Amino acid sequence: MPETDERIFGAAYEIYNSFRWRKLTEGDFIDLSNAISNLAQEYDWQHNPLAHRICSMLFDVFNDFYRDGQVPAVPDYFGRSDL
């Protein structure tokens, strides 16, 4: 795997991990959007298909979690009560 791809996956995981372990507030959604946007811009999403798809995936995942006023369960480390 190319080094750039490794960095994209790592950065995407960091974004997911930092926002998934808590219930998001309105301000958190702005921070999440900015983090994803910064990732897309950093890796030139218009010319990098992986960056484009990873950033789209992050938006889709959190959209699915919070769609129609839903609030997902916060996962606990051991029990995985979110499953």
HELIX and SHEET records of a PDB file:
HELIX    1   1 GLU A    3  ARG A   20  1                                  18    
HELIX    2   2 GLU A   26  GLU A   42  1                                  17    
HELIX    3   3 PRO A   49  TYR A   66  1                                  18    
HELIX    4   4 ARG A   67  GLY A   69  5                                   3    
END                                                                             
